[in-house]
Amino acid sequence: MLNRDAHLSENVFSPDIEEKPTRDGFGTGAVEAGRADARVVVLTADLAESTRAEWFQKEFPARFIEMGVAEQGMATVAAGMARAGKIPFITSYAAFSPGRNYEQIRTTIALNQMPVKICGMHAGVSVGPDGATHQMLEDIGMMRMLPGMTVIVPADAVEAHKATVAAAKTDGPVYLRFGRSATPVFTTSRTPFMIGKALLLFESEKPQVAIFSTGSVSYTALVAARTLAEEGIGALVLHVPTVKPLDVEAIVEAAKRAGRVITLEEHQAAGGFGSTIAECLSEQHPVPITRLGIQDQFGQSGSPEELLAHYGLDAVHVADVARALVRAV
């Protein structure tokens, strides 16, 4: 069932809304998880500051491990620690974890269902000037294909905090995807978050298109939906922080209500979140669907705003696609 109890900030569309990177939510969430459970440990691969793992290090130095530039070793050490009863969080850039250590994640963590929490930072094109080598765009697809792997993509720093705390309490392996750039913080401490549940953020009286989004671009979907509503085009926005396991009931209900679907993600359009939604609806309730993401390309250097606009992931393009979809069907 669609969860309408969003408790969004009153200034959700304000230009003065606070902005923070979702990686900050990991930093504060890891500290909270560490205070709640002494089994929580954090490992990093020479990126304590960039991943915000240093926040945990300052609070719990004896439970922090600096692995150096060794993502493969980090994954296997974490699997061993999990076997010994710990709850390890491993942190690096997503381009390196799971990009560099996928085989170790697959064999030592996923195959054995070890409760290791894999934190991929600096994901998506919004990494900006670092360019294509560091703009990981394939990680959702890689990780959702692993049996038993939970995949979470938080919308903002507040939800990232909640997701980190929840992951520490979740059995089995979890992949958490975080960004580098500061993005709008539009949820609050009262906004519901539960692994496996989607959240309805916006709904016109008579929605004509449903925008399904994950990660920080859910704010982009909100802005686009408001623009459409002002033009008399009904829209709803369903934020889906848990790509796996998917909230099938909420997705099918939203698709039935609107009749048309757009998916939005800062990831390759092939194999990622949009493909997950398309697979679900093709089996449960087929509707016209347009997947917005990176279209079979690598990233490039630029500011986050420039890159999101270039790849058609800004609110202007989302609204244009929605108008065309409504006119065509």
Secondary structure, DSSP 8 states (H G I E B T S, - for coil): ---------TTTT-TT--EE-HHHHHHHHHHHHHHH-TTEEEEESS-HHHHTHHHHHHH-GGGEEE--S-HHHHHHHHHHHHHTT-EEEEEEETTTTTTTTHHHIIIIIITTT---EEEEESBSGGGGGG-TTT-B-SHHHHHHTSTT-EEE--SSHHHHHHHHHHHHTSSS-EEEE--SS-EE----TTS---TT--EEEEE-SS-SEEEEE-TTHHHHHHHHHHHHHHTT--EEEEE--EEES--HHHHHHHHHHHS-EEEEEEEETTTSHHHHHHHHHHHH----EEEEEE-S----SS-HHHHHHHTT-SHHHHHHHHHHHHHH-
